[in-house]
């Protein structure tokens, strides 16, 4: 989901407001950085509902080629219910450890070894400069559904958007997964300015 320079590893936290039908329903804090081995680390904290009724905290790490290494997702509700899912990856798929506070179980979610799983688009702008029209496909592991989703991502080039009354130049990235399209408008460092995902609109906070 920033980069001061390729030689310097740093986190740049970005805060987004989440809107649905014009009303603010939550917030997102996200950061990403390149790791010392050339990989990528992404952290996302999503709060939804009154008084942060639901909070989801996800940390994902990828190797230098974009292959997933480990994902951790913690979901906490206002009632203090907690669900922690840890996913690690090997050539045969995803290995899950699931803990809901009362029980711990494991689960294997296979993926054919020949299926592409490298999230190459995750390095766009952060490390790599894509050409307009660049398009990649891969299988991404969905921590919510605990399933592999085939995802097609295309770099549409630069465009202009308006945020908080100011015109900004953004890089438009289109992703399609499970028949649903997400439009991400990114700054020059690959950080989100605006994300349009179904009924939700995420926009960079002033």
C-alpha positions in Angstrom: 0.0 0.0 0.0 6.9 5.4 0.7 10.4 5.9 -0.6 12.7 8.8 0.3 15.4 7.3 -2.0 16.3 3.9 -3.2 19.3 3.9 -1.0 17.4 4.9 2.1 14.7 2.7 3.7 11.9 4.7 5.3 8.2 4.5 6.0 5.9 7.3 4.8 2.5 6.9 6.4 -0.5 8.1 4.4 -3.9 8.6 5.8 -7.1 8.3 3.8 -10.7 9.0 4.6 -13.2 6.3 3.6 -16.6 7.4 2.2 -19.7 5.5 1.1 -22.7 7.3 -0.5 -21.0 10.6 0.3 -20.7 10.0 4.1 -17.4 9.4 5.9 -17.6 5.8 7.3 -14.0 5.2 8.3 -10.3 5.8 7.7 -7.2 4.0 6.4 -3.5 4.5 7.4 -1.1 2.8 5.0 2.7 2.7 4.5 5.1 0.8 2.3 8.8 0.6 2.0 11.6 -1.3 0.2 13.4 -3.8 2.4 17.1 -4.3 2.7 17.0 -7.4 0.4 15.1 -5.5 -2.3 11.6 -6.7 -1.3 8.6 -4.8 -0.2 6.8 -4.3 3.1 3.2 -3.0 3.3 1.3 -2.1 6.4 -2.4 -1.1 6.4 -4.7 -0.2 9.3 -8.4 0.1 8.4 -11.0 1.5 10.8 -14.7 1.3 10.0 -17.9 2.5 11.7 -18.7 4.7 14.7 -16.0 4.7 17.4 -13.9 2.4 15.2 -16.4 -0.5 15.5 -14.1 -2.7 13.4 -10.3 -2.3 13.0 -8.3 -4.4 10.6 -4.5 -4.3 10.7 -2.6 -6.1 7.9 1.2 -6.4 7.4 2.5 -8.0 4.2 6.0 -8.8 3.0 7.2 -9.7 -0.5 10.5 -10.7 -2.0 12.4 -8.7 -4.6 10.4 -10.4 -7.4 7.1 -9.6 -5.8 6.3 -13.1 -4.4 4.5 -13.1 -1.1 6.5 -14.2 1.9 4.2 -13.6 4.9 0.9 -11.8 5.6 -0.6 -11.1 9.1 -4.1 -9.8 9.6 -5.6 -8.9 12.9 -9.3 -8.0 13.1 -10.7 -6.4 16.3 -14.3 -5.4 16.9 -15.8 -2.9 19.4 -16.8 -5.9 21.5 -13.1 -6.8 21.7 -13.5 -9.9 19.6 -10.2 -10.7 17.9 -9.3 -12.7 14.9 -5.6 -13.2 13.9 -4.7 -14.9 10.6 -1.1 -15.6 9.7 -0.3 -16.7 6.2 3.1 -18.0 5.0 3.8 -19.2 1.5 5.6 -22.0 -0.2 5.6 -23.4 -3.8 2.4 -25.4 -3.1 0.3 -22.5 -1.8 -0.6 -20.7 1.4 -0.2 -22.1 4.9 -2.6 -20.5 7.5 -2.7 -20.3 11.2 -6.0 -18.9 12.4 -6.7 -17.9 16.0 -10.0 -16.4 17.1 -9.1 -16.1 20.7 -10.7 -19.3 21.8 -9.2 -21.8 19.3 -6.3 -22.2 17.0 -6.4 -24.0 13.7 -4.4 -24.5 10.6 -5.4 -24.6 7.0 -3.7 -25.1 3.6 -4.9 -23.2 0.6 -3.2 -24.8 -2.5 -2.2 -23.0 -5.7 -0.7 -24.7 -8.7 3.1 -24.3 -8.7 2.9 -22.9 -12.3 0.5 -20.1 -11.4 2.0 -16.6 -11.3 1.8 -15.1 -7.8 4.4 -12.3 -8.1 2.8 -8.9 -7.3 5.0 -7.0 -9.8 2.6 -4.0 -9.9 3.3 -3.5 -6.2 6.7 -2.1 -7.2 5.3 0.3 -9.7 6.5 3.9 -8.9 7.9 2.7 -5.6 10.8 1.1 -7.4 9.9 0.6 -11.1 8.6 3.0 -13.7 6.0 1.3 -15.8 5.2 2.2 -19.4 1.7 3.4 -20.1 -0.4 0.3 -21.0 1.8 -2.1 -19.0 -0.4 -5.0 -17.8 0.3 -8.0 -15.5 -1.7 -10.8 -14.1 -1.1 -12.8 -10.9 -2.9 -14.7 -8.2 -3.1 -12.7 -5.0 -4.0 -14.3 -1.7 -7.1 -12.7 -0.2 -6.8 -12.7 3.6 -10.6 -12.0 4.1 -11.9 -14.9 1.9 -8.7 -17.0 2.5 -8.6 -17.8 -1.2 -6.4 -17.1 -4.2 -7.8 -14.4 -6.5 -6.7 -14.0 -10.1 -5.9 -10.3 -10.5 -5.2 -8.2 -13.7 -3.5 -4.9 -13.2 -2.9 -2.2 -15.8 -1.0 1.1 -15.7 -3.2 3.6 -17.5 -0.8 6.6 -17.3 -1.0 10.0 -15.7 -4.2 12.0 -15.2 -5.5 14.9 -13.2 -7.8 14.6 -10.2 -9.1 17.1 -7.6 -8.7 16.5 -3.9 -9.8 19.0 -1.3 -10.2 21.7 -3.9 -6.7 21.2 -5.3 -5.8 19.7 -8.7 -3.2 16.9 -8.4 -1.4 14.9 -11.1 -1.8 11.2 -10.4 -0.9 7.8 -11.9 -3.9 5.7 -12.6 -3.7 1.9 -12.0 -6.7 -0.3 -12.8 -7.1 -3.7 -11.1 -9.7 -6.3 -11.9 -10.4 -9.2 -9.5 -13.5 -11.4 -9.2 -15.1 -9.3 -11.9 -14.7 -6.1 -9.7 -12.7 -3.1 -10.8 -10.6 -1.0 -8.5 -9.1 2.4 -9.6 -6.1 3.6 -7.7 -4.8 7.1 -8.3 -1.2 7.2 -7.0 1.4 9.9 -6.4 5.0 9.7 -7.8 6.1 7.5 -4.9 3.3 5.0 -5.5 1.3 6.2 -2.4 -2.5 6.4 -2.9 -4.2 9.8 -3.5 -7.6 8.2 -4.2 -9.0 4.7 -4.5 -12.4 3.9 -6.0 -13.5 0.4 -5.0 -17.1 -0.4 -5.5 -19.3 1.6 -3.1 -16.2 2.9 -1.3 -14.2 6.0 -2.1 -10.9 6.4 -0.3 -9.2 9.8 -0.5 -6.0 11.3 0.8 -6.7 13.3 4.0 -5.5 16.9 4.0 
